[in-house]
Amino acid sequence: MHDPSSARHPAVTATAIALPQDAYDFEFYERRISDSWLLEKSVAVRTMRMPFLAVPVGGTRRGGDYPVSCLCFGLAVHDLLLEQPGFPDLRVRWSPYPETCFVVEWGERSPTLWGDRDATTLGRFYGYSEAAIAAFIARHHKTPSSAVPEPCSPTAP
């Protein structure tokens, strides 16, 4: 059972650090976001040791999210972003991402879609540039699930 008061549970804090550029993923957004002025209004949020960027809505960006490891951190990030402009309709919910349990979202609700066309829709929703969306699709193009996989071993028939 989850117990935030347990000695094994990390201290539940969410702090905004001074500069968005200090966030570990600042360059990720800098290379992809179409409205670069949003980066200046972003918040570098530290929940444990590493700060990650929370990018507000504005321009072409209609929504955003911040993945967290447990509900208590989600509530702390939610409360921190309540004090910041550009983070409307804040909510904490189960994460759609398999590597994390919860996510703090803001702005419009993201479309839940699949496939290359949908990657374009999601990229535009998050305010990424057309070049960044095209590069993502080119890198992540997958064969259909019905395709016969190649053998792993060079000696396999």
C-alpha positions in Angstrom: 0.0 0.0 0.0 1.2 3.5 -0.8 2.3 5.4 2.3 3.8 8.9 1.8 4.7 9.1 5.5 6.8 5.9 5.2 10.6 6.4 5.8 11.2 4.8 2.4 9.0 7.3 0.5 10.9 10.4 -0.8 10.0 13.7 0.6 6.9 15.1 -1.3 7.9 18.5 -2.6 7.5 20.3 -5.9 9.5 23.5 -6.4 10.0 25.9 -9.3 13.6 26.6 -9.8 14.9 30.0 -11.1 15.5 29.4 -14.8 13.6 27.2 -17.3 16.9 26.6 -19.0 18.0 24.6 -16.0 15.4 21.9 -16.6 16.9 18.6 -17.9 14.5 18.6 -20.9 14.8 22.3 -21.9 16.7 21.5 -25.1 14.1 18.8 -26.0 11.4 21.5 -26.1 13.7 24.2 -27.6 14.3 21.9 -30.7 10.6 21.1 -31.1 8.2 23.8 -29.9 6.9 26.2 -32.7 6.2 29.1 -30.3 9.6 29.5 -28.7 8.4 32.4 -26.5 6.6 29.8 -24.4 9.9 28.5 -23.1 10.5 31.8 -21.3 7.1 31.4 -19.6 7.8 27.7 -18.7 8.4 26.4 -15.2 11.3 24.1 -14.3 9.6 21.8 -11.7 11.7 19.8 -9.4 9.9 17.0 -7.5 12.9 14.9 -6.4 16.4 15.7 -7.7 15.9 16.6 -11.3 13.9 19.5 -12.7 11.8 19.0 -15.7 9.9 21.6 -17.8 6.2 22.4 -17.6 5.4 24.3 -20.7 2.3 26.5 -20.5 -0.5 26.7 -23.2 -0.4 29.6 -25.7 0.1 30.2 -29.4 -0.4 26.8 -31.1 0.1 24.8 -27.9 -3.3 23.8 -26.6 -2.4 21.5 -23.7 0.5 20.0 -21.7 1.4 17.4 -19.1 3.9 16.6 -16.5 4.4 12.9 -15.6 4.8 12.0 -11.9 5.7 8.8 -10.1 2.8 8.8 -7.6 -0.3 10.7 -6.7 1.2 12.7 -3.9 3.8 14.2 -6.3 1.0 14.9 -8.7 -0.9 16.9 -6.2 2.2 18.9 -5.2 2.9 19.7 -8.9 -0.7 20.6 -9.4 -0.6 23.0 -6.4 2.7 24.6 -7.6 1.3 25.2 -11.2 -1.9 26.7 -9.8 0.2 29.7 -8.9 1.6 30.1 -12.4 0.0 31.8 -15.5 -0.6 29.6 -18.6 -1.7 26.4 -16.8 -5.6 26.4 -17.0 -7.8 23.6 -16.0 -5.1 21.7 -14.0 -6.0 18.1 -13.2 -4.2 14.9 -12.0 -5.1 11.6 -13.6 -3.9 8.1 -14.4 -1.1 8.4 -17.0 -1.5 7.2 -20.5 2.2 6.4 -20.5 3.3 3.0 -19.4 6.5 4.2 -17.6 4.7 6.4 -15.1 1.6 6.1 -12.9 0.1 9.6 -12.9 0.2 12.8 -15.0 -0.6 16.4 -14.2 -2.4 17.9 -17.3 -3.5 21.4 -18.2 -5.3 23.1 -21.0 -7.5 21.2 -23.4 -7.7 17.4 -23.1 -5.3 15.7 -25.5 -6.7 13.7 -28.3 -6.3 9.9 -27.8 -5.3 8.6 -31.2 -3.0 6.1 -33.0 -0.8 6.0 -36.1 1.3 8.4 -38.1 -1.6 10.8 -38.9 -2.4 10.9 -35.2 1.2 11.7 -34.4 0.7 14.8 -36.5 -2.5 15.7 -34.6 -0.8 15.2 -31.2 2.3 17.1 -32.3 0.2 20.1 -33.3 -1.9 19.8 -30.1 1.3 20.2 -28.1 2.5 23.0 -30.2 5.5 21.3 -31.9 6.8 22.6 -35.2 5.9 20.8 -38.5 9.6 19.9 -38.9 9.7 18.3 -35.5 6.5 16.3 -36.2 7.9 15.1 -39.5 11.2 14.1 -37.9 9.4 12.2 -35.2 7.2 10.3 -37.7 10.3 9.5 -39.8 12.2 8.1 -36.7 9.2 6.1 -35.4 7.7 4.7 -38.5 6.9 1.1 -37.7 6.0 -1.9 -39.8 2.4 -3.1 -39.5 1.8 -5.5 -36.6 0.7 -8.2 -39.1 4.2 -8.2 -40.8 6.3 -11.3 -40.2 9.2 -10.5 -37.9 12.7 -11.1 -39.0 14.5 -14.0 -37.1 16.7 -12.8 -34.3 19.4 -15.4 -34.7 21.5 -15.6 -37.8 21.2 -19.4 -37.7 17.3 -19.3 -37.5 15.5 -20.7 -40.5 
